[in-house]
Amino acid sequence: MHWDHRVGRRLTLRDLNILLAVAEAGSMAKGATRLAISQPAISRAIADMEHTLGVRLLDRSPQGIEPTQYGRALLKRGVAVFDELKQGVQDIEFLSDPGAGELQIGASAALMEAIVTTVIDRQSRQYPRAVFHLVVGSMQALYANLRERRIELGFTRLYGPSSEEDIDQQVLFEEPLVVVAGMENPWARRRKIELAELVNELWTWPSQGTVFDTLVVEAFQASWLKPPRATVYADSVNTRLRLAATGRFLAVVPTYILRFHAKHLSLKVLPVELPTKLRQIAIITLRNRTLSPLAQRFIECAREVAKPLAKRKSH
């Protein structure tokens, strides 16, 4: 296809917007309602696009409308086009008024409640009119949200080298796991503890079969111990910390949680070695996507917040 003569002069942003609306709505009628234009105008625009490109973009059936492989290819680029345009407008707004702007952030629940909220607290003081949209999800959900432009950046744990060629990773720090107990727990008064002494205690850590659970089990096995069953399996960090604060339970948590997340609880890290593989905490972004000024400043602030944790691994 010759871009200048056949496509460039005929394919417009309005056409792409119509195609996006129809594909998302699943019908010409709903797409017309969403855009507040007539259905014949919708049909004509789609037909003109198909004629210009020489391929069918939509398959029509009694169940509705679905993009063809050609339609999906164009829609993928169309989403990126409108995302870049939106970012351009936000960049202009931010440059004219640095206190304004919106940022979509994704993270796991634990990271959201710890480092992400800490950075937001700092950023909202510097940019009081900035708006932050928070999306909680797993690593795979974060990848999907990045690709679909639902979030601009995410915070996640890395479980090894990434095979995602379109995702950039910026490591912030590594997280060892520690055992914590409430100040009323008798173990909190000990200066040195062997892991074998704690096997029969009441434990709480995340659900069986999770990566976290596997790391805890491997820690006991590395010490030539039969791994105990947790009394409470809880994915919620808040739940585990509050159980530990009762003085009855021992909780396994990442060290960063205690820095960002548990200052209001009476907890102590027990002097016991829990041999586990270190996991990296990273910021992920979509490769080749231009980040907004607010996103860039958010990442800079996150690096500042994470510095004490990043330095700790070298001691």
C-alpha positions in Angstrom: 0.0 0.0 0.0 1.2 3.5 -0.9 0.7 5.5 2.3 0.7 9.0 0.9 -1.7 8.5 -2.0 -4.0 5.6 -1.0 -4.2 5.6 2.7 -2.7 8.7 4.3 -5.2 11.1 2.7 -8.2 9.0 3.3 -7.8 7.3 6.7 -8.5 9.8 9.5 -8.6 9.8 13.3 -12.3 10.0 13.1 -12.4 6.7 11.1 -10.2 5.0 13.7 -12.4 6.3 16.5 -15.4 4.9 14.8 -13.8 1.5 14.3 -12.7 1.4 18.0 -16.2 2.4 19.1 -17.9 -0.3 17.0 -15.5 -3.0 18.0 -15.9 -2.2 21.7 -19.7 -1.9 21.5 -20.1 -5.1 19.3 -22.6 -3.5 16.9 -23.0 -0.6 14.6 -26.1 0.7 16.5 -24.4 0.8 19.8 -21.3 2.4 18.3 -23.5 5.1 16.8 -25.2 5.7 20.1 -21.8 5.9 21.9 -20.5 8.5 19.4 -23.8 10.3 19.0 -23.9 10.0 15.2 -26.2 8.2 12.9 -25.9 4.5 12.1 -25.6 5.1 8.3 -22.7 7.4 9.0 -21.0 4.6 11.0 -21.7 2.0 8.2 -20.4 4.4 5.5 -17.2 5.2 7.5 -16.4 1.5 8.0 -17.1 0.7 4.3 -14.8 3.5 3.2 -12.0 2.2 5.4 -12.4 -1.3 4.1 -12.4 0.1 0.5 -9.3 2.2 1.2 -7.4 -0.7 2.8 -8.6 -3.4 0.5 -9.5 -5.8 3.3 -12.5 -6.6 5.5 -12.1 -5.1 9.0 -15.3 -6.5 10.6 -17.2 -9.7 10.5 -20.9 -9.3 10.7 -23.2 -12.0 12.2 -26.6 -12.2 14.0 -24.6 -12.3 17.3 -22.9 -9.0 16.6 -19.7 -7.6 15.1 -16.2 -8.9 15.6 -12.9 -7.6 14.2 -11.2 -9.7 11.5 -7.5 -10.3 11.8 -7.0 -7.2 9.7 -9.3 -5.2 12.0 -7.5 -6.4 15.1 -4.2 -5.3 13.6 -5.5 -1.9 12.9 -7.3 -1.6 16.3 -4.1 -2.5 18.1 -2.3 0.4 16.5 -5.3 2.6 16.8 -5.4 2.1 20.6 -1.7 3.2 20.7 -2.4 6.2 18.5 -5.2 7.6 20.7 -3.1 6.8 23.8 -0.2 8.8 22.5 -2.6 11.7 21.6 -4.1 11.6 25.1 -0.6 11.6 26.6 0.3 14.6 24.4 -2.7 16.5 25.7 -1.8 15.6 29.3 1.8 16.6 28.7 0.6 20.0 27.5 -1.6 20.3 30.6 1.2 19.2 32.9 3.7 21.7 31.3 1.3 24.5 31.7 0.2 23.4 35.2 2.6 20.9 36.8 0.1 20.4 39.7 -2.4 18.8 37.3 -2.4 15.4 35.5 -3.7 11.9 35.9 -1.7 8.7 36.3 -2.9 5.0 36.1 -0.9 2.7 38.3 -1.1 -1.1 38.8 0.4 -3.3 41.5 -0.2 -6.3 43.7 -2.2 -5.6 46.9 0.9 -5.7 49.1 2.9 -3.4 46.9 -0.1 -1.1 46.5 -0.5 -0.7 50.2 3.2 -0.2 50.9 5.5 1.5 48.4 2.8 2.8 46.0 0.8 4.6 48.7 4.1 6.1 50.1 5.0 7.5 46.8 1.5 8.8 46.2 1.6 10.6 49.6 4.8 12.4 48.5 3.6 13.1 45.0 0.2 14.5 46.0 2.0 17.0 48.3 4.1 18.2 45.4 1.3 18.0 42.8 -1.9 18.6 44.8 -4.3 18.5 41.8 -2.8 15.3 40.4 -5.3 12.3 40.2 -4.1 8.7 40.7 -6.0 5.7 39.5 -5.0 2.5 41.2 -5.5 -1.0 39.8 -4.8 -4.1 41.9 -3.8 -7.2 39.9 -1.3 -10.1 39.4 1.7 -9.8 37.2 -0.1 -11.2 34.2 -3.0 -8.8 34.7 -0.5 -5.9 34.9 1.1 -7.0 31.6 -2.4 -7.0 30.0 -3.3 -3.7 31.4 -0.1 -2.1 30.2 -0.6 -3.4 26.7 -4.2 -2.2 26.6 -3.1 1.2 28.0 -5.3 0.9 31.1 -2.3 1.6 33.2 0.9 3.6 32.5 3.2 1.8 34.9 3.1 -1.1 37.4 4.9 -2.4 40.4 5.5 -6.1 40.6 7.8 -8.9 41.9 10.1 -10.5 39.4 10.4 -14.3 39.4 13.2 -14.6 36.9 14.3 -13.2 33.5 11.4 -11.7 31.6 10.2 -13.3 28.4 8.0 -10.3 27.7 9.8 -8.5 24.9 7.5 -5.5 24.9 7.8 -4.8 28.7 10.6 -2.8 30.3 11.6 -3.6 33.9 13.4 -1.2 36.3 14.5 -3.0 39.5 14.0 -1.0 42.7 15.2 -3.4 45.4 15.4 -7.0 46.5 13.1 -8.3 49.2 14.3 -11.0 51.7 11.6 -12.7 53.8 11.6 -12.3 57.6 9.7 -13.8 60.5 7.8 -11.3 62.7 6.0 -11.6 66.0 4.1 -9.4 68.3 5.9 -7.7 71.2 4.0 -9.8 73.6 5.2 -13.1 72.0 7.9 -14.8 74.2 10.1 -15.3 71.1 10.3 -11.5 70.8 12.6 -11.4 73.9 15.1 -13.8 72.4 18.4 -12.5 71.0 19.1 -15.6 68.8 16.7 -18.2 67.5 17.2 -21.4 65.5 14.5 -22.0 62.9 14.1 -25.6 64.2 12.8 -24.1 67.5 9.9 -22.5 65.7 8.6 -25.5 63.8 5.7 -26.2 66.1 4.5 -22.5 66.5 1.4 -21.1 65.0 2.3 -19.7 61.6 0.7 -17.6 58.9 1.8 -17.0 55.4 0.2 -16.8 51.9 -1.9 -19.6 50.3 -0.6 -23.0 49.5 0.8 -23.4 46.0 1.8 -19.7 45.7 5.3 -18.6 45.0 5.5 -17.2 48.5 4.4 -20.5 50.0 7.0 -22.3 48.0 9.8 -20.0 49.2 8.8 -20.6 52.9 8.7 -24.3 52.4 12.1 -24.3 50.7 13.5 -22.2 53.6 12.6 -25.0 56.0 13.9 -27.7 53.7 17.2 -25.7 53.2 17.6 -26.0 57.0 17.0 -29.8 56.9 13.6 -29.3 58.5 10.2 -30.7 57.7 8.1 -27.7 56.7 5.2 -27.1 59.1 1.7 -26.4 57.9 0.6 -22.8 58.5 -2.3 -22.4 60.9 -3.6 -19.5 58.8 -3.0 -19.2 55.1 -3.7 -15.6 54.2 -2.8 -13.6 51.1 -3.6 -10.4 52.8 -0.5 -8.8 54.4 -2.7 -6.9 56.8 -4.3 -10.1 58.0 -0.9 -11.7 58.7 0.5 -8.7 60.5 -2.5 -8.4 62.7 -2.4 -12.0 63.6 1.2 -11.6 64.5 0.4 -8.5 66.6 -1.8 -10.6 68.8 1.3 -12.3 70.2 0.2 -15.8 69.3 1.2 -16.1 65.6 4.5 -15.9 63.7 4.1 -14.3 60.3 6.3 -14.5 57.3 6.5 -11.2 55.4 8.8 -9.3 53.0 11.1 -6.8 54.8 9.8 -3.8 52.9 6.4 -4.3 54.5 7.8 -3.4 57.9 9.2 -0.1 56.5 6.1 1.1 54.7 3.2 -0.8 56.1 3.3 -1.8 59.8 4.5 1.2 61.8 1.2 1.3 63.7 1.6 -2.3 64.9 3.7 -3.6 67.8 5.9 -6.1 65.8 9.4 -7.3 66.0 11.6 -9.1 63.4 12.8 -12.3 65.1 16.5 -13.0 65.0 16.2 -16.2 63.0 17.6 -17.0 59.6 15.0 -17.8 57.0 17.1 -18.9 54.0 15.2 -18.0 50.8 15.9 -16.7 47.4 15.7 -13.0 47.1 13.0 -11.6 44.8 13.3 -8.3 43.0 10.7 -5.6 43.1 10.5 -3.7 39.9 8.6 -1.0 38.0 7.3 -2.2 34.7 6.3 -0.1 31.7 5.4 -0.7 28.1 8.4 -0.5 25.9 8.4 2.3 23.3 5.5 4.0 25.0 6.3 7.6 25.9 5.7 8.2 29.6 3.9 11.2 30.8 5.8 13.8 32.9 3.8 12.8 35.9 4.7 9.1 35.4 8.4 10.0 35.0 8.3 12.0 38.3 6.4 9.2 40.0 9.2 6.7 39.0 11.9 9.1 40.2 10.1 9.5 43.5 9.7 5.7 43.8 13.5 5.3 43.3 14.1 7.8 46.2 11.7 6.0 48.5 13.3 2.6 47.6 16.9 3.8 48.1 17.2 2.6 51.8 16.0 -0.9 50.7 18.3 -1.0 47.7 21.3 -0.1 49.8 20.5 -2.7 52.5 21.3 -5.7 50.3 25.0 -4.5 50.0 25.4 -4.6 53.8 
